[in-house]
Every structure is written in C-alpha cells, then in structure tokens.
Amino acid sequence: MAWVVLFVAGLFEVGWAVGLKYTEGFTKLWPTVWTVASIVISMGLLGLALKHLPVGTAYAVWTGIGTLGTAILGIYLFGEPATALRLLCIGLITVGILGLRFVPS
C-alpha cells in the first residue's frame, strides 16, 4: 500500500509542477489554489509513504515520478521538444524508478 500512496504523491507532484506554469507567477487565483493544494497533498502522501519505505528510495521514486510526468506533460501541453535523446533520458528515468521499486532495499 505504501507504494500506491507514493505513486499518488508523485502524481500530485506532477500536478503542482505543471500548475506552476499556469499560475503565471501566482497571479491567477484558481491555478494558484490548485498548485498549493497539490503541494500539500503531495508532501502529505510522501510523508505517509515514508512510514513504510526507506527515505532514499521513496524520495528518489517520488521525484522521478514528478520529473517523468512533468517532462511528458511539458511535451504534450507546452510543445517542448521531444527529441530522441530527450525521450531516451525520460526512458532511463522510468527504468530507474522501476529498478528502485523492484530491487530489494
């Protein structure tokens, strides 16, 4: 169950990272509210997952999910480049996340 909580925490990290773009420097109310709420939920869920997972593993997976999701949404929503090298690096992050999940800690 801790891994599910950690995964959801990572999704909320993606939410606040992408949300920052929409706040336009925290000048737009509802994107700012969503972003702040996502930060609080993401951190809270990370804290819950840390009750059962090693901090190094959980933090690396949490940031990895955030990085992966934010990079993919950056490509999809904001037209950021999707070069072969960039996609390869995104793939390597995915392998790292899966490795940390399935390698005994």
KETI-117664 format. One record per residue: x, y, z of N, C-alpha, C, CB in turn. Coordinates in steps of 0.02 Angstrom, whole numbers, plus 50000, padded with zeros to 5 digits. Glycine has a CB too. Example, Ala and Ser with C-alpha at 12.3 -4.5 7.8 and 13.67 -1.06 7.14 Angstrom:
REM KETI-117664
506604971650390506154977550390506604983550390505654977650452/506424988850354506844994750357506455000250394507044997050286/
END
This chain:
REM KETI-117664
500414994050000500005000050000500435006350000499545000050060/501015006150032501445012050034501665014149965502065010650078/501765009149920501965010749851501405014349813502175004449814/500795012349826500225015749794500175022949818499555011949809/500245023949884500235030649912500805034849882500305030349990/501395031849876501965035449847501835037249774502605031149852/501535032649737501375034049667500885039949661501065027849633/500365039949703499885045449702500225052049722499285043849748/500665051649771501045057649791501445060249732501525056049850/501735055849693502115057849633501665061149581502465051849603/501055058649574500585061749527500405068849549499955057449521/500315069749614500175076449638500785081049631499945076249711/501375078149633501975082149619501965084649547502615078049632/501765080349502501685082449432501175088149429501465076449387/500625087349466500095092449466500345099249488499545090349512/500755099449541500985106049562501525108749518501225105749634/501945104449491502475106849446502175109849383502955101149428/501695106449354501365109149294500925115149313500935103749259/500615114649372500195120149395500575126749401499895118449461/501215126349419501605132449425501605136449360502325130749444/501605132949304501605136249238500965140249230501675131149181/500405137449253499755140649244499625146249294499215135549250/500005146649349499885151949398500115158749373500225150249463/500555158749323500845164949296501125169249352500325168849256/501585166149389501905169649445501445170649504502155176349421/500995165949515500495166149569500035172149563500855166249636/499885174249502499425179849491498725177549472499695184449437/498645171149458497985168349441497735164149500498015164049375/497155165849525496905162949588496815155449585496245166149606/496415152849539496255145649541496845141249523495685144249494/497245142949475497855138849466498305139049527498245141249404/498345144649561498745145149622498455140649677498785152449646/497795140749685497475136549735497615129249721496705137849738/497535127049657497665120149638498395118349651497495119049564/498845122849634499555121449643499735120649717499975127049612/499495125149758499645124749830499325118449860499395131049867/498715116949841498385110949866498765104649844497655110549840/499015104649783499395098949758500045098049796499545099749683/500365103549813500995103249852500845100049920501305110349862/500325102349953500155099850020499975092450017499575103950049/499575090549968499375083449962499975079149945498825082649908/500385081449898500975077549878501445076449937501345081149822/501595081649973502045081050031501735076650086502215088050059/501085077550097500745073650148500765066150132500025075850156/500625064550069500645057550048501355054750050500355056749979/501845058750030502545056550036502705054950108503025062050008/502495059150154502605057950225502295051450248502335063750265/501685050050225501365043650243501755037650215500645043550217/501975038250153502345032750122503005031450159502485034250048/503305036750186503945036050221503885032150287504235042950236/503275031150310503185027050370503395019750356502455027250393/503365017750292503485010750274504035009650223502855007850248/504285014950194504805014350142505435018050163504545017050074/506015015750141506635019450155506615026450123507255015550129/506875031350158506825038250135507185039250068507125042850188/507765036250059508125037149996507755034349937508805033850001/507465028549946507085025349892506445029349878506905018149911/506075030949930505435034449921505545041249889505075035149988/506035044949912506155051549885506375051249812506675055249926/506805046549796507035045749727506445043849681507585040449723/506015039449703505445037449663504955043249656505085031249693/504825046749710504365052449710504595057849661504295055449780/505235059749665505495064749620505535062149549506185067149643/505665055649542505695052649475505015052849441505935045449479/504485051149478503805051449450503645058649431503285048749501/503835063249475503715070349460504085072649398503915074649519/504715070649393505115072549335504845069549271505845070349345/504695063149274504425059549216503765062649192504335052149232/503305063349239502645066049221502675073149196502185065649279/503095077249228503155084249209503465084749139503565088049260/503975080749126504295080849060503805078849006504915076249059/503415073549018502935071248969502385076448957502615064548991/502125079349011501615084549003501905090848972501305086149070/502535092248985502855098048952502865097148877503565098948978/502995091148855502985089648783502275090248756503275082548770/501805087148791501115086848768500755093648773500725081748809/500805096948829500425103148840500765109448815500285103848913/501425109648818501775115848804502215115548742502195117748863/502195109948707502575109448645503325109248655502405115048600/503545106948713504265106348725504545101048678504415104648799/505185101448662505475096748613505435089448636506195098548599/505315085048588505285077848601505825074548558504575074948585/506435076648567506985073848529507125066648552507615078148536/507465062948509507625056048526508025055648590508005052748468/508515060048598508935059848659508525061448721509515064848652/508075066248715507655068048772507205062148791507235074248757/506905058948742506475053248755506865047348784506115051048691/507485046548761507925041348790508045042748864508595040948751/508185048948880508305050748950507685049748993508545058048955/507105051348965506475050149001506395042649012505865052948961/506565038648963506545031448970507015028949024506715028148905/507605031949029508075029949081507815031549151508745033449070/507465037249157507155038949221506645033649240506825045949218/506255031549190505745026349201506075019849226505345024949137/506615017949194506985011849214507235012649286507575010449166/507485018549303507725019749371507165019149423508035026549376/506585021849407506015021349453505815014049463505415025449427/505755010449408505565003449413506094999349449505455000549343/506725001049437507264997549471507224998449547507944999849446/507095004649568507045005949640506425002449670507005013449653/505915001749630505304998449655505414990949664504714999749607/505774987749618505804980549618506454977649645505704978049551/506944981949659507564979549690507484979849765508194983849666/507634974549801507564974749874507984980349905507764967949904/507684983849953508064989249985508294987450054507654995549988/
END
